[in-house]
Amino acid sequence: MAAKPTATIEDVARIAGVSIATVSRAVHNPEKVAKATRKKVNEAILVTGYTTNAMARSLRMGRTNIILVLAPDIGDPNFTTTLIGIENEARARGHAILIGHTQNDPERSLDYLRYVASHKLAGMILFTGRLPFESLEGISLPPVVSAFEPAGDDSFTYVGVDDRAGGRKAAEHLLAAGHRRIAFVGDTLSRMSYRRRREGFDQAMDAARIPEKDRVIVPGDGSLESGRHAVELLFIRDDVPSAFMCVNDITAIGVMNGLAARGYTIPQDFSVIGFDDVPQATFISPPLTTIRQPRNLIGRTAIIRLLAMIEGEADNAPAEEELIMPDLILRGSVTSPGPIGRPNS
């Protein structure tokens, strides 16, 4: 039985009734081709099996159309919506997405980098904020864009929310409600995004001339437990503020749980504000006032930046940050200071 002849781009063009150049554009830059024409080309590709053969040729040439998205925790509520933005744009441009789940394990990150080196992936998007740089010797990286968490390396383009602006918005909202003694929960040196939110908090407090003694800074790792622990710590220290500004929504929910366990009501007794606007923020009682990250837009912007690098449109462009402004989402967890947290008159 004779082998089935290999489909060519000419076959696709003939069946679709278009030029070879149009087929190429429909495959590599579909946004530049009319919807009706794309449909004809895609139907011809299905008939001929040209897509499979194109992938095989790219492998023989030592490159693929696969983009690796490296994430520390695929259960993070921020991840799914951002990935949808990445995948939709990548798919429209003829690229596939591979998810690497590092589980915050440097050895797993290194395993994925070895995979990158051996499979010649087209590019990478980092959610991890870091690579195991001490282990990069001999590994040639494809184009890389960091998203959500700055990678701490000026050679990588970064796309994310403006954390400083978001932190400042959150603090200003509490100040506008009349709070003067505010706790910042989640202070850490390990996450640059959290450090920037703290900087935004300090900028707002400086502008309002709030003295250092009225800024209650509590360390934390962004977890639910760190929010509950912050409440216990402040009550033990007898250093209770009137409002809590939390580094993310999960920490804020932990703070609310901790206050509820002590019999307090939000926002009558204390106000709480978060950051991210994860789905859980609307399900708790009261719903959480927060700073919304434009997750889908961050994903789409990150992949557009990366594809420009892959396709050679940004070969000589310097790495830079593209910061997207967040929104303040008003719900029910913030009001003026209650009797417990009311400032002394």
ChimeraX attribute file (.defattr): number of C-alpha atoms within 10 A of each C-alpha:
attribute: neighborCount
match mode: 1-to-1
recipient: residues
	/A:1	3
	/A:2	4
	/A:3	5
	/A:4	6
	/A:5	7
	/A:6	10
	/A:7	17
	/A:8	16
	/A:9	19
	/A:10	14
	/A:11	17
	/A:12	26
	/A:13	20
	/A:14	14
	/A:15	15
	/A:16	21
	/A:17	15
	/A:18	15
	/A:19	13
	/A:20	17
	/A:21	12
	/A:22	20
	/A:23	27
	/A:24	15
	/A:25	15
	/A:26	24
	/A:27	21
	/A:28	15
	/A:29	14
	/A:30	19
	/A:31	14
	/A:32	12
	/A:33	15
	/A:34	10
	/A:35	12
	/A:36	9
	/A:37	17
	/A:38	20
	/A:39	14
	/A:40	18
	/A:41	24
	/A:42	19
	/A:43	15
	/A:44	22
	/A:45	23
	/A:46	12
	/A:47	13
	/A:48	19
	/A:49	15
	/A:50	19
	/A:51	18
	/A:52	12
	/A:53	15
	/A:54	16
	/A:55	14
	/A:56	13
	/A:57	13
	/A:58	13
	/A:59	15
	/A:60	10
	/A:61	10
	/A:62	11
	/A:63	15
	/A:64	20
	/A:65	18
	/A:66	19
	/A:67	28
	/A:68	22
	/A:69	23
	/A:70	25
	/A:71	22
	/A:72	21
	/A:73	16
	/A:74	17
	/A:75	11
	/A:76	11
	/A:77	16
	/A:78	19
	/A:79	18
	/A:80	15
	/A:81	16
	/A:82	22
	/A:83	21
	/A:84	16
	/A:85	19
	/A:86	25
	/A:87	20
	/A:88	17
	/A:89	20
	/A:90	21
	/A:91	12
	/A:92	15
	/A:93	20
	/A:94	15
	/A:95	18
	/A:96	16
	/A:97	19
	/A:98	13
	/A:99	15
	/A:100	20
	/A:101	19
	/A:102	20
	/A:103	16
	/A:104	12
	/A:105	11
	/A:106	16
	/A:107	13
	/A:108	16
	/A:109	22
	/A:110	18
	/A:111	13
	/A:112	18
	/A:113	23
	/A:114	18
	/A:115	14
	/A:116	21
	/A:117	15
	/A:118	12
	/A:119	14
	/A:120	21
	/A:121	21
	/A:122	23
	/A:123	23
	/A:124	24
	/A:125	25
	/A:126	24
	/A:127	23
	/A:128	23
	/A:129	21
	/A:130	17
	/A:131	17
	/A:132	13
	/A:133	10
	/A:134	7
	/A:135	13
	/A:136	13
	/A:137	7
	/A:138	8
	/A:139	13
	/A:140	13
	/A:141	16
	/A:142	17
	/A:143	20
	/A:144	26
	/A:145	28
	/A:146	26
	/A:147	28
	/A:148	26
	/A:149	20
	/A:150	23
	/A:151	21
	/A:152	14
	/A:153	14
	/A:154	12
	/A:155	12
	/A:156	18
	/A:157	23
	/A:158	27
	/A:159	26
	/A:160	25
	/A:161	25
	/A:162	20
	/A:163	29
	/A:164	24
	/A:165	22
	/A:166	27
	/A:167	29
	/A:168	20
	/A:169	22
	/A:170	27
	/A:171	29
	/A:172	20
	/A:173	18
	/A:174	24
	/A:175	19
	/A:176	12
	/A:177	15
	/A:178	16
	/A:179	25
	/A:180	24
	/A:181	25
	/A:182	25
	/A:183	25
	/A:184	25
	/A:185	28
	/A:186	26
	/A:187	20
	/A:188	17
	/A:189	12
	/A:190	10
	/A:191	17
	/A:192	17
	/A:193	21
	/A:194	24
	/A:195	19
	/A:196	20
	/A:197	29
	/A:198	26
	/A:199	17
	/A:200	23
	/A:201	26
	/A:202	20
	/A:203	19
	/A:204	21
	/A:205	22
	/A:206	12
	/A:207	9
	/A:208	13
	/A:209	10
	/A:210	16
	/A:211	11
	/A:212	12
	/A:213	8
	/A:214	14
	/A:215	17
	/A:216	18
	/A:217	18
	/A:218	19
	/A:219	16
	/A:220	22
	/A:221	19
	/A:222	22
	/A:223	18
	/A:224	20
	/A:225	17
	/A:226	21
	/A:227	32
	/A:228	20
	/A:229	19
	/A:230	24
	/A:231	26
	/A:232	17
	/A:233	14
	/A:234	15
	/A:235	12
	/A:236	10
	/A:237	9
	/A:238	9
	/A:239	13
	/A:240	20
	/A:241	25
	/A:242	24
	/A:243	33
	/A:244	29
	/A:245	29
	/A:246	32
	/A:247	31
	/A:248	25
	/A:249	30
	/A:250	25
	/A:251	28
	/A:252	30
	/A:253	26
	/A:254	22
	/A:255	28
	/A:256	30
	/A:257	19
	/A:258	20
	/A:259	19
	/A:260	12
	/A:261	12
	/A:262	12
	/A:263	9
	/A:264	15
	/A:265	17
	/A:266	21
	/A:267	19
	/A:268	16
	/A:269	20
	/A:270	26
	/A:271	28
	/A:272	27
	/A:273	32
	/A:274	29
	/A:275	29
	/A:276	24
	/A:277	24
	/A:278	21
	/A:279	11
	/A:280	13
	/A:281	21
	/A:282	14
	/A:283	10
	/A:284	13
	/A:285	13
	/A:286	16
	/A:287	17
	/A:288	29
	/A:289	25
	/A:290	30
	/A:291	25
	/A:292	19
	/A:293	25
	/A:294	19
	/A:295	26
	/A:296	19
	/A:297	18
	/A:298	24
	/A:299	26
	/A:300	21
	/A:301	21
	/A:302	27
	/A:303	26
	/A:304	17
	/A:305	19
	/A:306	25
	/A:307	23
	/A:308	13
	/A:309	20
	/A:310	18
	/A:311	11
	/A:312	10
	/A:313	12
	/A:314	14
	/A:315	11
	/A:316	8
	/A:317	9
	/A:318	11
	/A:319	15
	/A:320	13
	/A:321	17
	/A:322	17
	/A:323	16
	/A:324	19
	/A:325	15
	/A:326	22
	/A:327	19
	/A:328	19
	/A:329	17
	/A:330	14
	/A:331	15
	/A:332	18
	/A:333	23
	/A:334	26
	/A:335	21
	/A:336	20
	/A:337	23
	/A:338	18
	/A:339	11
	/A:340	13
	/A:341	20
	/A:342	18
	/A:343	14
	/A:344	4
	/A:345	3
